[in-house]
C-alpha cells in the first residue's frame, strides 16, 4: 500500500519550484537562481537576523513563512520586481489562483496551507519581516554579481532607487535599520550609480 500521498506531493512541489528560474544568477555563472535556492537563502538570512538582533518574533513562524513564501510560484511563475504595472497586477491574480489551487491540493497539510495564506495576506509581524528579508536577499545577490541581472534588463539607477525606496517604505520595523544600511551600501555599488558616488568595496 502506498504511503500518504502528501509525502509525494510535497516532493513534487520542491522539484517543480527548483525549475522556476529567477532573474538573478549564480555569481560568476550563467545559471539562474531557482525558487528553492532563493527560499533557502531567505530562511537562512531570517534566522541570522532574528538571532543576531534578538528579535521578539516567533522564529518557527518566521522559518515556515520563509520556506513557503514563494510556493504559489509553482503555478504562478516568477514575476520580475521591475515588471510594468499590468504584469504586476496579473501576478497578483495568478498568485491568488495558485494559492486557491494549492490550498485544495494540500488540504491534508493544513499548517502549510494556513502559512501560505497568512503570508500572502501579510497577516502578522513575522510575515512582513520575511517579505522584507526577501527584498534584502535580492540586493545582496545583485551586489555580489556586480548587478548583472539589473544591467541585462537596463534598470537605471533612478528606477532602482525608486523601487528600493518603495520597498523600504513598506518594510518591517524589525529589520528596517539593517535594510536601510544595505540600501545605502548598494547605492554606492550599483552599476549605473551617478557620478560622484563612492564605493566601500574594491573594484566597484
N, C-alpha and C positions, 0 to 999 in steps of 0.2 A: 504494500500500500504506500502511495506517495505521501511524503510528509506535507505539512501545511503549505499551501500554495503561495502564501505571502513570502515565505523564505525565498522562493524562486522569483517572485515579482520584484522584491527589493534588489536582488542581484541584477535583474534585468534593467531596473532603473539606473543603477550605478553604471552599467555598461553603456546604456543609452546616453547618459549625461557625459560620459567620457568622450562621446562622439560629438558633443556640442562644442564647437570651437568659438573662442572669443577673439576679439580684435587684438588683444595683447599677445605677445610671443614669448617663447623661452629666450632668455638672454643669449645672444650670440648664435641664434638658430632661426631657421625659417619655420619651425614648428610652432603652431599656435597653442596657447594655453587652453585647456578644456575646463568644463564646469566642475569636474571633480577636483582637479588641481586647485582651481580658484577657491572652491568652498573649503577645502582642507586648509589652505593658507589663511583664509579669513578666520576660521576656527582657531588656528594657532595664534594669530595676532590678537584675537579677542581674549584668549586665555592669558597671554603675556600681559596685556594691558590691564586686565582685571587684577592679576596677581601683583604686578609692579606697582600699581597705584591704589591697591586695596579698596577697590570699588565696592560699594554696597549693593551689588547686583547679584541675582541668583545665577551662579556660574553654570549650573546644569541647564537652566533655561537658555542662557546665552549660547552654550555649545550646541544645543538642539537647534536653535534658530540658525546658527552659522552653518551647520550641516545641511539643513533643509531649505535655506533661503532661496535657492535657485532651482528647486525641484520642478517648479512649473515650466522651466525651460525645456524639460524633456519633451513637451508638446508645443510650447510657445516659441522655442528657439531663443537665441540671444539677440537683443537689440542694442546697437551702439549707443552709448551715452550722448553722443553728439548727433544722433539722428534728428530729422526735422520733426515738427510738431505733429504732422499727420502720422508718421511712423511711430512716434511715442504714444499717440492715442490708440493706434492699432495694437501696440504692445500691451497696453492695459487690458484691452478687450481680449486678446489672445491669452493673456495670463489668467484672467478671470475664468475663461472657458477651460483652460488647462487645470486650474485649481478644482473646479467642479468635477472634471473627469477623474483626477487623481483621488479626490475625496470618495468617489464611488468605487474606484478600483482598489483603494487601500482601506476600505471600511473596517477590515479586521484589525487595523493598526490605528486606532483612534487617537492615540497620543501624537503620532506623526501628522495625522490629518489636522488635528487642532493646532499643532505647532505651525504648520504651513498657513492655516487660516489666520492665526494670530499675527504671524509675521507680515503677511500681505496687508493686514489691517493696521500694522504698527500699533498693536494693542497695548503695549506696555514699554517701560524704560529699556528692558532688555532687547526688544525688537528694534527700537530706534538706535540703540547702541550698535547692534550688529549691522544695521543699514549704514551707519556712519563708518564703521571699520571697513565695510565693503568698498566704500568710496576711497578710503585711505589706501587700500591694497592696490587699487588701480594706479594711484600715483606712485607708490613705491616701485611697482614693477615697471611702470613707464620710465621713471628716472633711471633705474638700473639698466634699461635697454636704450638709453640715450634718446628716449621719446620717439623711437622708430615708428610705432603704430600711429602716433599722432601726426608725424610727418607724412606717412603714407596716405592719410586722408585730408591733409592740408588744414589741420586745426591751428589757426593762428593764435598768437599769444593773447590777443584781446578776447577771442572766443573761449580760449582755455580759462582765462581769468574770470570771465563772466560765469562760466559753468561751475567752477570750483567755489566761487563766491556764493552762488545759488545753493550749492550743497552745504556750505558752511552755515548758511542761514537756517537750514533745517536740521543741523547736526545735534546729536545727543550732548547734553551738558556734561555727561560723564567722560567724554573724550574730546570735547571741543578745543581745549587748550592744546593737546597734542596734535589734533587735526590742523589747527591754526599754524602751529610751528612747522608741520610738514608742508602745508601750502606755501608758506613764506619761503621755505627752502626750495621747493620745486619751482617757484617763480624765478629763482636765480639760475636754475639749471636748464630751464625749458629751451628747446631748440630754437624757438622764434622769439626769444626774450629781447626786449628793446635795448638799444644801445645805451651803455652806461650801467646796465645790470652787472652785478658781480657774482661770482660763484664761490662757494666754500669748498668745492671739490675739484681736484686737479684734473685738467683736461676738459673742463666744461665751462 
